[in-house]
Amino acid sequence: MKIKLPVRLAILNRRTYEAPAEGRADKLRLDFNENTSGCSPAVRRALAKLTTKQLAMYPEYQAPTRRIAQHFGVRPQELLLTNGGDDALRVFFDTFVEPGSSILICEPTFPMYRYYAEIYAARISVLRYGSEMQFPLEGIIAALRKKPSVLFIANPNNPTGTLLQKEELRRILKAATHTAVVMDEAYAEFSSFSALPWIRTNPQLFVAKTFSKVAGLAALRLGAVIACKASLALVRRAMPPFPVNLAALVASDAAIADRAAMRGYVSEVKRLRAWFASELDKLGVKTYPSAGNFLLANFGPSGPALFQKLEKQGMLLRERSKDIGLGFVRITIGTESEMRRLLKAIHKEWKTPF
C-alpha cells in the first residue's frame, strides 16, 4: 500500500536537528555550558521524597509559580512556566509568527531561534556580530523599522559572551513599536544586567529564563517566560495545560531555596573565567570578554587539530569554526580541577602558530 502523508513544505525543506553529542557522561563536558559541579544536593533530597501517588497525578502550578516568581522578583501573573528554555522560545513562534512572518536575529547566536523559524516557515533577517563580537546596535535599530514580528536577543549572547546594557536596550525598545522583543537570559546570572525590571513599562518586552544553567537542572527541563500581565496573557493562549512535569517543579523549589549554592557557583565561574582567559592570553590565544559561564576563544588555523586531539582524550569543547571562523571554540567554565586539566592538555598538545 502506497501512502503519501501531507507533510508541511517547511519540514521537508529542512534537516532534522540532531543533538551534537551523545555518550558524554564520563567525559570532561565543557561543550554544552552545563553546570559541571552539579545542582544543589537539596534538589536530590527533594526528588527522593516524591511519592507514587504524586507521580500518578497531574501537576499543579499555582504554588510553584508563586515561589519562582518571587525568586525572580516578579508577580505570579507575570510568569509562565515552560518545558525548558527551548519551549520558552517556541511559544513566541506559536503566538506571534505566521508563515512568511519576519523574525530578526544577530548571529552567531543560539541556534534554536533559526531552528524554530525554519519549522514555522518564517523569513529570517540576520545581522552579524562584529569582528570583536560587538552587538550590531545601529543595524538592529534600522531593521526594526521594517516591523519584524519578533526580535530575539540572547543576553549575554551565546557563543560570543556579549552583553547589552541599559542604554542599548532602551534604544531597541523605543524602536520596537510593532515587534515582540525577546531577551533570552539563559546566562544573565553570570552577568551584571537583567531586563526583568523593564517588563512593566514595556509591553513589547519578554524575558526568557531557564533553570538549566545556574541551577544545574538541565536534565529536568524547566524554563519560564516573564512579561507584563497583559502581554503574557497572549502567550498563555498558546500553551498546553500541563507543560512542566512535577519533578522539575519540586527540583526548582529546592534549588531556589538554596541560594547559597547558586551564588557560590556564579562566584566561582566569574573567578575561573577571568583566570582561564588570562592563561590563554599567555599562550597567545585571543579570547573575548564574556558575561556568561563560557569563553569564546580563537586558536587560529591549528585550532581544529587541537580540538580533535582533546576530544580523543575525552575533553569536549564546542568548536565554532563553521559559523564564526577557523579555530574558534566555545569553552564552558567548569570546576577549577576541570579547567586546570584542560589547560594542561592545551599546553601539551597545542603547537602555537604565533
Residue pairs with C-beta under 8 A, 6 or more apart in sequence:
8 121
9 121
10 99
10 118
10 119
10 120
10 121
11 119
13 118
14 118
14 119
17 115
20 31
20 32
20 318
21 31
21 316
24 31
24 32
24 316
26 314
27 314
27 315
27 316
28 314
28 315
28 316
28 334
28 338
28 341
28 342
29 36
29 316
29 332
29 334
30 36
30 315
30 316
30 317
30 318
30 331
30 332
30 333
30 334
30 338
30 342
31 316
31 317
31 318
31 330
31 332
32 218
32 318
32 332
33 158
33 187
33 213
33 292
33 293
33 294
33 330
33 332
34 212
34 213
34 216
34 218
34 332
35 213
35 214
35 215
35 216
35 218
35 265
35 293
36 332
36 334
36 335
36 338
37 216
37 265
37 268
37 334
37 335
38 216
39 215
39 216
39 217
39 251
39 255
39 261
40 215
40 216
40 254
40 255
40 258
40 261
40 262
42 254
42 255
42 257
42 258
42 261
43 216
43 217
43 251
43 254
43 255
43 258
45 254
46 250
46 251
46 253
46 254
47 247
47 250
47 251
47 254
49 250
50 246
50 247
50 250
54 246
55 246
57 246
58 242
59 242
59 244
59 245
59 246
59 249
61 81
61 244
61 249
62 76
64 81
64 249
64 252
64 253
65 76
65 79
65 81
66 76
67 252
67 253
67 256
68 79
68 81
68 224
68 252
68 256
69 75
69 76
69 78
69 79
71 256
72 79
72 196
72 209
72 224
72 226
73 196
73 197
74 196
74 199
74 226
75 229
77 229
77 232
78 199
78 200
78 226
78 227
78 228
78 229
78 232
79 224
79 225
79 226
79 232
80 91
80 224
80 225
80 226
80 232
80 235
80 236
80 239
81 222
81 223
81 224
81 243
81 244
81 249
82 88
82 91
82 222
82 223
82 224
82 225
82 239
82 243
82 244
83 221
83 222
83 223
83 243
83 244
83 245
84 210
84 212
84 221
84 222
84 223
85 184
85 186
85 208
85 209
85 210
85 212
85 223
86 112
86 223
87 221
87 223
87 243
88 208
88 209
88 210
88 223
88 224
88 225
89 112
89 113
89 116
89 152
89 182
89 184
89 208
90 116
91 225
91 235
91 238
91 239
92 150
92 152
92 180
92 182
92 206
92 225
92 235
93 116
93 117
93 119
93 120
93 122
93 150
94 238
95 180
95 234
95 235
95 237
95 238
96 149
96 150
96 180
97 103
97 117
97 120
97 122
97 149
97 150
98 149
99 120
99 121
99 122
100 121
100 122
100 123
101 120
101 122
101 123
101 148
101 149
101 150
102 122
102 123
102 124
102 125
102 146
102 147
102 148
102 149
103 113
103 117
103 122
103 123
103 124
103 125
103 148
103 149
103 150
103 151
103 152
104 125
104 126
104 127
104 140
104 143
104 144
104 148
104 150
104 151
104 152
104 179
105 113
105 114
105 117
105 124
105 125
105 126
105 127
105 151
105 152
106 126
106 127
106 128
106 129
106 135
106 136
106 140
106 153
106 157
107 114
107 126
107 127
107 128
107 129
107 323
108 128
108 129
108 159
108 160
108 320
108 323
108 324
109 129
109 152
109 154
109 157
109 158
109 159
109 160
110 152
110 154
110 157
110 158
110 184
110 186
113 152
114 124
117 124
118 124
122 149
125 143
125 146
125 148
127 136
127 139
127 140
127 143
128 136
129 135
129 136
129 157
129 160
129 162
130 136
132 288
133 157
133 160
133 161
133 162
133 288
133 289
133 296
134 162
135 157
135 162
135 164
135 168
137 168
137 171
137 172
140 151
140 172
140 175
141 171
141 172
141 175
144 151
144 172
144 175
144 176
144 177
144 179
145 175
147 177
147 178
147 179
148 179
149 179
149 180
150 179
150 180
150 181
150 182
151 172
151 176
151 179
151 180
151 181
151 182
152 182
152 184
153 164
153 172
153 181
153 182
153 183
153 184
154 184
154 186
154 187
155 163
155 164
155 183
155 184
155 185
155 188
155 191
155 193
155 195
156 162
156 163
156 187
156 188
156 190
156 191
156 290
156 291
156 292
157 163
157 292
158 186
158 187
158 292
158 294
158 330
159 294
159 296
159 318
159 320
159 324
159 330
160 288
160 290
160 296
161 288
161 289
161 290
161 291
161 292
161 294
161 295
161 296
162 288
162 289
162 291
163 191
163 192
163 193
163 291
164 172
164 193
165 193
166 193
169 183
169 195
169 198
172 181
173 181
173 198
173 202
173 204
173 205
176 204
177 204
179 204
180 204
180 206
181 202
181 204
181 205
181 206
182 206
182 207
182 208
183 195
183 205
183 206
183 207
183 208
184 208
185 194
185 195
185 196
185 207
185 208
185 209
186 208
186 209
186 210
186 212
186 213
187 213
187 291
187 292
187 293
187 294
188 194
188 209
189 213
189 214
189 262
189 266
190 213
190 214
190 266
190 269
190 270
190 273
190 291
190 292
190 293
191 291
191 292
192 291
193 291
194 207
195 205
195 207
196 207
196 226
198 205
199 205
199 206
199 207
199 226
199 227
199 228
200 228
202 228
203 227
203 228
203 230
203 231
204 231
205 227
205 228
205 231
206 225
206 226
206 227
206 231
206 232
206 235
207 225
207 226
207 227
208 223
208 224
208 225
208 226
209 223
209 224
209 225
209 226
210 222
210 223
210 224
211 217
211 220
211 222
211 223
211 248
211 251
211 252
211 255
212 218
212 221
212 222
212 223
213 293
214 262
214 265
214 266
214 293
215 252
215 255
215 256
215 262
216 255
216 265
217 248
217 251
217 252
217 255
220 245
220 247
220 248
220 251
221 244
221 245
221 248
222 244
222 248
222 249
222 251
222 252
225 232
225 235
226 232
227 235
255 261
255 262
268 335
268 336
269 293
269 333
272 333
272 334
272 335
272 336
272 339
273 290
273 293
273 295
273 333
275 339
276 295
276 331
276 333
276 339
276 343
277 287
277 290
277 295
279 343
280 287
280 295
280 297
280 346
281 287
283 346
283 347
283 350
283 352
284 352
284 354
285 297
285 298
285 299
285 352
286 297
286 298
287 295
287 296
287 297
287 298
288 295
288 296
288 297
290 296
293 332
293 333
294 330
294 331
294 332
294 333
295 330
295 331
295 333
296 320
296 324
296 328
296 329
296 330
296 331
297 328
297 329
297 330
297 331
298 325
298 327
298 328
298 329
299 306
299 307
299 327
299 328
299 329
299 350
300 326
300 327
300 353
300 354
301 326
301 327
301 353
302 327
302 350
302 351
302 352
302 353
303 319
303 321
303 326
303 327
303 328
303 329
304 319
304 321
304 326
304 327
306 346
306 349
306 350
307 317
307 319
307 329
309 345
309 349
310 316
310 317
310 342
310 345
310 346
310 349
311 317
313 345
315 341
315 342
315 345
317 329
317 330
317 331
317 332
318 329
318 330
318 331
318 332
319 328
319 329
320 328
320 329
320 330
321 327
321 328
321 329
331 342
333 339
334 342
